[in-house]
């Protein structure tokens, strides 16, 4: 698996807690999901504009934890 420095940094970021997908570069998010390092899950939105609704977040997988 060949990940960019940016993708590895994002993986380390989502290791701490799930991150809204819209806050991550779409190409990086897609690569992490395709490689099985992260999954998309629906969680409460942290954005006031969503008024408590859900939005997709990236959550690290066991394979992703093994990369960082």
C-alpha positions in Angstrom: 0.0 0.0 0.0 1.4 3.3 -1.1 0.0 6.2 0.9 1.0 9.9 0.7 2.2 11.7 3.7 -1.1 13.6 3.8 -3.1 10.4 3.7 -1.1 9.0 6.6 -1.6 12.2 8.6 -5.4 12.0 8.0 -5.3 8.3 9.1 -3.5 9.3 12.3 -6.1 12.1 12.8 -9.1 9.7 12.5 -7.4 7.2 14.8 -8.2 9.5 17.7 -11.9 9.9 16.8 -14.2 9.8 13.7 -13.9 12.9 11.5 -16.6 14.4 9.2 -15.8 13.2 5.7 -16.4 16.7 4.3 -13.4 18.0 6.3 -11.0 15.6 4.5 -9.7 15.9 0.9 -12.2 13.8 -1.2 -9.3 11.9 -2.9 -7.7 11.0 0.4 -11.0 9.9 1.9 -11.8 7.8 -1.1 -8.3 6.2 -1.0 -8.6 5.3 2.7 -12.0 3.7 2.1 -10.8 1.8 -1.1 -7.8 0.5 0.8 -10.0 -0.7 3.7 -8.2 1.6 6.1 -11.3 3.5 7.0 -15.1 3.2 6.7 -17.8 5.7 6.3 -20.3 5.9 9.2 -23.2 8.2 9.9 -22.8 10.2 13.2 -24.2 13.4 14.6 -22.9 16.4 12.7 -20.6 18.8 14.6 -21.7 21.7 12.3 -24.3 24.1 13.6 -25.8 24.4 10.1 -26.9 20.8 10.2 -28.9 21.4 13.4 -28.3 18.1 15.1 -28.6 16.0 11.9 -26.3 13.2 10.9 -23.4 13.4 8.4 -20.9 10.9 7.1 -17.7 10.5 9.2 -14.6 8.4 8.5 -13.8 5.9 11.1 -10.5 3.9 11.2 -10.5 0.1 10.8 -8.2 -2.5 12.3 -6.2 -2.5 9.1 -5.9 1.3 9.4 -4.7 1.0 13.0 -2.0 -1.4 11.8 -0.7 1.3 9.3 -0.1 4.0 12.0 
